[in-house]
Amino acid sequence: MGILEKISEIEKEIARTQKNKATEYHLGLLKAKLAKYRAQLLEPSKSSSSKGEGFDVMKSGDARVALIGFPSVGKSTFLSLMTSTASEAASYEFTTLTCIPGVVEYKGANIQLLDLPGIIEGAAQGKGRGRQVIAVARTADVVIMMLDATKGEVQRSLLEKELESVGIRLNKHKPNIYFKPKKGGGISFNSTVTLTQCSEKLVQLILHDPSEIFNAEVLFREDCSPDEFIDVIVGNRVYMPCLYVYNKIDQISMEEVDRLARKPDSVVISCGMKLNLDYLLEMLWEYLALTCIYTKKRGQRPDFTDAIILRKGASVEHVCHRIHRSLASQFKYALVWGTSTKYSPQRVGLTHTMEHEDVIQIVKK
């Protein structure tokens, strides 16, 4: 019995099992087994030779955004509009066959956009180029899920299910569970909150049966479900922000556009009529959580042409490392102008947190 058959057997079993207090242990075990088999599926097979064209693209720019969607929802058209890259677009399915990169310049940052081939149902099992598409998507900072507004809901649920099954969690944070396997001493279980979804017995069952872990330390710092606990054990999960982009809004009614636009994490656009693309870029910038920082030499005006792009919450030390790796060791103090200071300029140390469009002058020892 192959892995795919085992997975489909377990999925059928979960579908026909009623959810109630009596079956929660049984369901928890099934879900843990399912996670284990899916992790095995994602590992590259040792027998396959390394021939064939390369698929992954070298990471460049300040951030990486993956365009995911079914064939013919407008990913390539979107890439061509946003960047100077010409991705082949046609009104039939499977026009794009490999990964095509493009770069968007926005607020001084270079954002790499990846146009991935259309995902088809069953991509997680390796159908189409599903496995490679998903492997590239895991390396992105933000996922843009392109959906056809005329059939959006069906596509969205199918894609979420596909990505969920390969360990990509969209718009979720990592569960606050401390988990550490040990050499001996059995399983020590603690929680700092009242648990309503997971019990000690269920945690032990999940650890013992599919995972075969008999000695570990587990501490729940928030009320998590068995699924989230399994994610922590498996450990290869990726948590990333996702923007749901509904394309082709020129083909649906105004009421429907309004309904889609009000959904959380959603943007409505039309690549054909070039509608709302600027708002999409604004949202993307927010989700990437980037900040621009400008540098200034003593006695000169700030250089506003060349910004240093960092993640939100970056400190002066991060700026030093970005300029030169030896700068932090020679650092004396910095002068900062901008919204992160009470008055301008303010003399700050290495731990000071920078904000968007701050200007910094570094003084060395």
N, C-alpha and C positions, 0 to 999 in steps of 0.2 A: 504493500500500500504506500503510494508516494505521498509527499508532503501536501500536495494540492488536494488529494482525496481526503487526507486527514483533516485539513482545514475546512473543506466543504462539509464533512461529517459533523465536525464540532459546531459549525455555523447553523446547520439544520437542527442539531440538538438544542442549541441556545434558543432558536426561533420557536421550537415547540414546547419549551419549558415555561410553565407559568411563573411569573415573578411574585413571590410572597415570602413570608418569614421562613417557611420550611425549606424552600429551595435556594436560599441565598448562598449557602455554602457550596452547593452543587454548581451554581452559576459562576461563583467566584473561581472555582477550580477550572471550569471549562474556559473561562476568559483567560486565565493564566496560561493554560495549555495553548490556546489560540495565539497568544502573544509570543510564546516560545517558538512555535512553528513559523509564524510570520517573520520572526527575526532570522530564522534559518533560511527562509526564502530570499531575504534581501542580501545575504552574504553572497559574494560572487562565487560562482561554481569553479572549482579547481580544474575541472577537465577542459573548460572552454579555453581555446587558444587566444592569444592576445592580438590576433589579426582583426582587420576591419578598421574603418576610419575612426579617428578619435572623436569623441563627442563633447567632453567637457571643455570649457573655454577658460583661458587664464584669467584670473581675477584682476581687474584693473579699475582705476577710479577710486572714489571715496566710499561708495556703497554699491551693493549689487541687488538688483530687483529682477525676479523671475516672472515672466508672463506665462500663466498656466490656463488652459482652457481646452474645450473640445475643438475638433477641427472646424474651420470656417466660422469662427466667431469674431474675427477681425483683429487677431493678434499682430499679424504681419503689417496690416494697414496702419495700425496704431504705432508700431515701431517706425515705419517709414515717415509718418507724420511728425513724430516726436524727435527723431534723430535724422542724421544725414545718411543713415544706412538704408540701402534698398533691399528689403526682404521681399522675396518673390511672393506676390499675392495674386490669387485668382479665385473665381467664384466656384471652385470645386474643392472637395475635401482632400486633405493630405498634400497640400502644396509645399509646405515647409517640412523637410525631412531631417535636417540636422539642427544644431543649436546655433542661432545667428545673434551675435552681440552687436549692440549699438550704444552710443553714449549720449546722454542728455545733459546739457549744461544748464544748471538752475541755481541761482543765488551763489554763484562762484564755485559750486561743487560739481564734480563730474560723476554722474550716476550711471552705472552700467546697467543697461536693459538687456535681458536675454529673451529672445523669441524662441520658445521651445516648441517642438512638434506637438500637434494636438494629442491630448490624452484620450484614449478610448476606454470603454468599460473593461475592467479586468486588467488594467495596466499593472496593478500591484502583483499580479501573477506572472508578469513578464510578457503580456501581449503587446503587440505594436512595439514601440521603442519605450514602453512604459517605465521599465526599470531605470534606464539611463536618464530619462526625463526627470524622474523622481529623485535620482541621485544628485543631479545638478540643482534641483529645487531646494534640496536640503542645505546647500551652501549659500543660499541667498539671505539677505537681511530682511527683505519684505517680499511677500508674494502678492502679485496682482492677479486675481482670478477673473479672467475675461468671460463674461456670460452673454448669451444672446437674450436680449430683453423679451423677445417673443416666446422663448421657452426657458426662461431663467431659472425658475424654482426647481425643475426636474434636474437641470444641469448642475445647479449648485449642490443639491443634496448628494448626487452621484459623485461629484468631485471631492466633496468633503469626506465621503465614505472611503474613497480610494486613498486620499492622503492620510486619513485617520489610520487606515490599516497598515501603512508603511511608517508609522511613527512620526508624522508631522502633525503637530497640534496647532491649530490656527486660533489666534486671538485668545490664547490661554496662558496663564503663568505656570511656572514649574511648581508642583505640589510641595508644600513646606513640610517635608518628611525627612528626618535624619535616618539614614540606613547604612549600616556598616557590617559586612560579614566578618566573623572572628574565627580564631582557631578552635576555641572550645568554650564551654560555659553555657551551652543551650541558647534559647532565644530570650532576650530580655526586652519586654514590651512596656512602653510608657506613653502617656499622652498628656499634653498640657491643656487640652480642651475636652469637652464632652463629645464623644464620638457617637453619631447617630447612624452612620452608614457602614462602619467597619467595626468588627469586634476582635478581641485578642484571638479567639478560636479561629476565625476566618483568616487572620494574618498568618497564624501558624500553619493552617492548611495550605494556603497559597505558597508559603515558603517551602514546606516539606515536599508536597507531591510533585508539581511540575518543575520547580526551581531546584529542588534537592539541596536546600540550604538548611542546615540544622543548628548552626551557631551564628547568631547575628544580634546586633543591637538595633532596635527600632524605636523611634520617637516621633509621634505625630504632633506637629505644632499647629495643625488646623484640621477641621473636620473634612476628611477626604473620602472619596468613594473607593471601592475595591479596584476599579479600573485605574485610578490615579496611583494607587499603591503599586499595581503591577507595572505601570510606566516607570516608577522609581527603581524597581528591581531590575527591569530589563536595561534601563540606563541609556539606551541609544535614541531617546526621543528628542525631537527638535521643537522648541516653542518659538513660533514666529508670528509677527503681526501680518494680517492679510487684509487687502482692500478688495471688496467685491465690486467689479466694474461692469455695469450693464450697458452693453453696446447696442446699436441699432434702435435707439429710442424714437427715431423718426418713423418707425413702422408700427408703433402702438399708440393707444389713446393717452390724452393728457392725465386722466385720472390714474391710469396705470403707472405713468412716469412719476407722478406725485407719490404714489404708494411705495414704489421702489426706492425713490430718493430719500424717503423718511426712515428706511431701515438702517439699523446700526452698521457702521463700517462699509456703507455702500455709496457709490457714486454712479450717476447716470451720464452717459456720453453718446455721441454719435460721431464715428470716425468719418463716415461718408459726408456729413454736413459740417464737420469740424465744430461740434457743439460741446461746450463745457470742459474742454481739454485743459484750460488754464486752472480751473478749480481742482481737477484731478491732480495736477502737479503740486498744488498747494497742500492737498491732503497727503500726497506721497511724502512731501518734505516733513510733515508733522509725524508721520508713521516711522520715518527713518530716524527721527530724533537727532538731527545733525545740527552743529553750530559752526558759524564762521568766526574765526578770530584773526584780526589783523595785527601785523607787527610794526614796530616803529623804532628807528635808530635815534640815538641821542642828538638833539638839535635839528632833526629833520621831520618832515611831515610824514604821517602814516602812509604805508603802501597799501592802497585800497584795491590794487589790481591783482594782488596775489594773496589769497586768503588761505589760512590753515584750517582745514576741515576736520573737526573732531566730533565725538559723540556727546550728547547732552550730559552735563554733569562732570565734564572733564576739568581737571585741575591745572594749575600753572605747571606742575611737574610733567603732565602729559604734553603740554606745549613745548617744554624744553626738550623732551625726548624726540618730538616730531622734528624740531629744528636740527638738533645734533645730539647724538647719544651721550657725549661727554659734557654737555652744557649743564645738566642738573648737578654734577659734582662741583662745578665752578660757580654755581649760582650764589649770589649775595642777597639780592631782593629784586622785586619787579614793581614797575609802576603801571597801574591799570586805569584806563578810562572806559566808562560804559555803565551799563545797568547793574552789573554785579557789585559795584562799589557804592559806598555812602556818599563819597565826594570824589571829584576827579581832579588830578590823578590821586590814586590812593596807593600807598606803599604796602605791598602784600608779600606773603611767603609762598612756599611751594604748594601748600595745601589749599590755597584759595580756589574756589570753584568759579570757572569762567562762564559767561553767558553769551548769547548770540550777538555778534558784531561788536564785541569788546576790542579795545586796542591795548596792546601790551608792549612795554619796553623792559627788556631784561638787563639788569646790571650785574656784571661778573665780579668775582673777588679780585 
